[in-house]
Amino acid sequence: MIAVSKVQPLDRVEAVLQEGHRLFGENRVQEAAGKWPEFQARFSGVSVHLIGPLQTNKARQAFELFDAIHSVDRPKLAQTLARLAQETGHCPDLFIQVNTGEEEQKAGIMPIEADAFVAECRALDLPIRGLMCIPPVHETPSLHFAFLRKIAERNGLMGLSMGMSSDFEQAIAFGATHVRVGSAVFGERSTS
């Protein structure tokens, strides 16, 4: 379970760390940079995953901060990540974001392009561990989870990053290996 700590007060994050949880997710590179280096110095074994969109100009910083990136969603980003992997000799684990609802306002590769994009990323020697999706708000999540699992299976991918606080039980039933849970761990985010 990825405890989504985006915009959570530092005392709430520290309380979860004190309880022993070590896997966290952030939406933004800059927020993670201001929070996690200090926590990682104080708490051993902390792993931080980027679960939000990644701009190519922040990819180098993301390489330094994150153990996994769940939002690889376009060829330009994949090429940038491949170049950085060659330069640095390492690469975070990667998940390809699939826009299973084909929503214009959401990031993610379209489902019809997913197989070709997985192949393109593999050709770049990127460590693709799985797929990620965020179902449309007003649709049944389980349909999207089943769809993502089918795409992953036909591409030989084991990782499924799907499910959030409101639907993680359904995601687990459909084989999620990573669920992104925020409010169920930290309580509701403050809007101030």
Backbone hydrogen bonds, N-H to C=O, Kabsch-Sander energy under -0.5 kcal/mol:
donor,donor_aa,acceptor,acceptor_aa,energy
2,I,179,V,-3.2
3,A,1,M,-0.7
3,A,23,L,-2.4
4,V,2,I,-0.8
4,V,181,V,-2.4
5,S,3,A,-0.8
5,S,25,G,-2.0
6,K,25,G,-0.5
8,Q,5,S,-2.0
12,R,9,P,-0.8
13,V,9,P,-1.7
14,E,10,L,-2.9
15,A,11,D,-1.9
16,V,12,R,-1.7
17,L,13,V,-2.3
18,Q,14,E,-2.8
19,E,15,A,-1.4
20,G,17,L,-1.7
21,H,16,V,-1.7
24,F,22,R,-0.6
24,F,47,S,-2.6
25,G,3,A,-2.1
26,E,49,H,-2.5
32,A,28,R,-2.0
33,A,29,V,-2.5
34,G,30,Q,-1.5
35,K,31,E,-0.6
35,K,32,A,-1.1
36,W,32,A,-2.7
39,F,35,K,-1.3
40,Q,36,W,-3.2
41,A,37,P,-1.4
42,R,38,E,-1.3
43,F,39,F,-2.6
46,V,43,F,-0.7
47,S,22,R,-3.4
49,H,24,F,-2.8
50,L,68,A,-2.7
51,I,26,E,-3.0
51,I,49,H,-0.7
52,G,26,E,-0.9
55,Q,53,P,-0.5
58,K,55,Q,-2.0
59,A,56,T,-1.4
62,A,58,K,-2.2
63,F,59,A,-2.1
64,E,60,R,-1.2
65,L,61,Q,-1.6
66,F,62,A,-2.6
67,D,48,V,-2.9
68,A,48,V,-0.9
69,I,93,D,-2.6
70,H,50,L,-3.2
72,V,95,F,-2.2
73,D,71,S,-0.7
78,A,74,R,-2.1
79,Q,75,P,-2.7
80,T,76,K,-2.1
81,L,77,L,-2.8
82,A,78,A,-2.4
83,R,79,Q,-2.2
84,L,80,T,-2.4
85,A,81,L,-2.4
86,Q,82,A,-2.0
87,E,83,R,-2.3
88,T,84,L,-2.8
89,G,85,A,-2.1
93,D,67,D,-2.3
94,L,127,P,-2.4
95,F,69,I,-2.5
96,I,130,G,-2.3
97,Q,72,V,-2.3
97,Q,95,F,-0.5
98,V,96,I,-0.5
98,V,132,M,-3.2
99,N,109,I,-2.6
100,T,98,V,-1.8
102,E,99,N,-2.0
106,K,103,E,-1.2
109,I,97,Q,-3.0
113,E,110,M,-1.8
114,A,110,M,-0.6
114,A,111,P,-1.0
117,F,113,E,-2.2
118,V,114,A,-2.7
119,A,115,D,-2.1
120,E,116,A,-2.4
121,C,117,F,-2.6
122,R,118,V,-2.4
123,A,119,A,-2.3
124,L,120,E,-1.1
125,D,122,R,-1.9
126,L,121,C,-2.1
128,I,126,L,-1.9
129,R,94,L,-3.5
129,R,127,P,-0.7
130,G,94,L,-1.1
131,L,159,G,-2.1
132,M,96,I,-2.7
133,C,161,S,-1.7
139,E,136,P,-1.4
143,L,140,T,-1.0
144,H,140,T,-0.8
144,H,141,P,-0.7
145,F,141,P,-2.4
146,A,142,S,-2.4
147,F,143,L,-1.8
148,L,144,H,-2.7
149,R,145,F,-2.3
150,K,146,A,-2.0
151,I,147,F,-2.0
152,A,148,L,-2.7
153,E,149,R,-2.8
154,R,150,K,-2.1
155,N,151,I,-0.8
155,N,152,A,-0.8
156,G,153,E,-1.4
157,L,152,A,-2.7
159,G,129,R,-2.3
161,S,131,L,-3.1
162,M,160,L,-0.9
162,M,178,H,-1.9
167,D,164,M,-1.4
168,F,164,M,-1.6
171,A,167,D,-2.0
172,I,168,F,-2.6
173,A,169,E,-1.9
174,F,170,Q,-1.2
175,G,172,I,-1.8
176,A,171,A,-2.4
177,T,160,L,-2.1
178,H,160,L,-2.1
180,R,163,G,-2.9
181,V,2,I,-2.7
181,V,179,V,-0.8
182,G,180,R,-0.5
185,V,182,G,-1.6
186,F,182,G,-3.1
187,G,183,S,-1.7
